[in-house]
Each structure stands twice: as C-alpha cells, then as structure tokens.
Amino acid sequence: MKSIISAALTAALLGTALAQMAAPAQTAPKPTPPLKLVMSQALVKAVTEDGKRVEKLLPAPASVVPGAVLVQTVTATNTLELGLGNVIVNLPVPPKTTFLTPMATAKGTATLYSFDGGKNYGAAPLMKTIAVTENGKTVQRLTEVKPAEYTNVRWVLSTLKAGSSLKLGFRVKVN
C-alpha cells in the first residue's frame, strides 16, 4: 500500500483549517495565511536497543503492510506577529486505516472526535443511538462509539502564540 497521505487528504486538511480569503488582485502579492499546516506520517517500528524494547519512527514510509502502525501528524504554525485564539485544526483518519490513540496535546487544547465523516464532533467517549430488536420490537439504544469507529479528529487550540508551532496527531493501524 502506498503512503496514506494524499493530495486530496492534504487539500481537505488545509480547506478545513484555513478561512477562505478574497482573491487578491493580479498585481498584489498573495497574503500569507495566518496558520501554516504541515502534515507528516511515520511508520512505528519496535526495535531492541541495549536489551530494551523501544519504538522508532521511520518518517514518510514508501509503503506499508496491513497491521502496520502509523503516526499521522499535523504541525500548526502561527505565521503572524500576534497570537491566534480558538484555532481549529481537523485531520481525517486516512482511508483503509483504523484510529488507535491520540497523541498527547498541550494544555488548553481540546481534542474532539467524529464518527460520521466530520459532520459532528464531541469529546470522548462519544455516544450514538442504534436500533435493536427486543421481543420482536425495534427499540433505540444508546451505545458508546469505539475509537476504531472514529473518522475524523479535531483540535481546538485556545491560543497559539505568535510564531509558535504545535504538533497534533494520532496513531492508526493499516487495515
């Protein structure tokens, strides 16, 4: 399987994180977006060093096999000389992978999840309503959404200081 990150995924990420700007005049330089996003991906490999089992991250793997664990990250950088508030960064779980765990985040960062393709987000644990049959009748039951069902992750950063960067991400397993 080729690398999971694709141009479509990059476009989706950038489209959800940046506000649309009016088209500049042909002679005017393009404005620098206030938030620069850089995506990366690394293969997680368990190796033994000095008799201890440790993880190594191999950046930008050319190919992966089913069962491999990847770290999906996006680095958000404030390009302004002013702080940004209430910054929202969305990252879809790549196709043909299953969400495993989030990376630790900085204080003041909320991590939200979606199981419906990014239409709705909430803090874990998420709940959903399912229809079940009991005694021949269909009834609605509330059940917890398993992390493996997550399709998108959203981070809400309360502040991002001028010129600073924050790395956000999660682990996935290749199906």
Secondary structure, DSSP 4 states (H G I P E B T S, - for coil): -B-S--HHHHHHHHHHHS---PPPPTTSPPPPPSEEEEEEEEEEEEEEETTEEEEEEEES-SB--TT-EEEEEEEEEE-SSS-EEEEEEEEEPPTTEEEEEEPP--TTEEEEEESSTTS--BPSSPEEEEEEEETTEEEEEEEEPPGGG--EEEEEEEEE-TT-EEEEEEEEEE-
